[in-house]
């Protein structure tokens, strides 16, 4: 399973462990991913995502899952999130 946030696209970063003697060895920094069920207001349904905690805060700041998906570009979203975004777009097109 890839260690990538499904909503923000945040993945692992590479850096160094630096010792007291300034020796550098490679290491990875992994995002803090959590399994979360986010509720869609317009679809009246919950969707399970693997989201970073900073991504979860961003979703709440924007106003929920629906607003986040409609404002975010498809290349950052996972396949699962794109399907939900497509369903939201269809629902809005029918309502308009």
N, C-alpha and C positions, 0 to 999 in steps of 0.2 A: 504494500500500500504506500503510495507516494505521500511524503510529508509536506503537502501543499494545502493551503487554505482554499476551500472551494469557492469562497466569495471574493476574496481579495487577491488571490494568486500569490500570496506570500509563501516563500519556500525557504529552504535552508541557505545559510550564508557560510562562507569559508573565512577562517582567520587563523590566528596563531595563539598557542599557549606560550607565554613569555616567562621564563624562569628568572630567578634573582640574578643569575649570571648572564641574563639577556640572551639565553639560548631560545630559539624559536622552533616550535614544532606545529605542524598543521593540525587543525581541529575544525569541527563544524558547529555552528550555532543553529539549533532547530527551533522552529516556531512553537509556541504553546498551543497545541491543537486540542480542541474539545469536541466531543460528539454532542450536538445540540439539535433540538427540534424547534424550528422557528415557525411561527404561525403567520399565514397569509390572510390579511383582512378581507380582500376582495374575493379570494377563492374559498374562504372559510375552511381551510385545511392546514394541517401541520406538515412540514417537510423536514427530513433529517439531513443535516449537513455536518461536515467536519470543518470547523471554523476556528481560526486563531482567536485568542481572547481580545487582541486589539481590533480584529475585524468585527467581532461581536459588538464591541463598544461603538465602532463606526456605524454599524447597522442601526443600533439604537439611537445614535445621534441624528442620523438622517431621517428617522421617523418610521422605521420598521422595514421588514423584508421587501414589501412591494416597492417602496420608494427606492431602496438600494438597488434592486435588480433592474428597474427601469432606467436608472441613471448610470449604471456601470456598463462598460463596453464588454462585448462578448468574449474577447480574447483573454480577459482576466478570469472569467467565470468557468466553472467546471461544466461537464456535459449535463450533469443532473441539474445544476442551477440554470443552464440555458433552456432546458425543457420547461422549468417552472416559469422562466421569463417569457417564453413563447405562449404558455397558457394564459399568463397575465395580459399579454398584448392582445390575444384573441378575445379575452373577456372585455377589455376596454374598447375594442373595435365594435363588439356587439352592442355594448352599452351606449356608444356614441351615435 
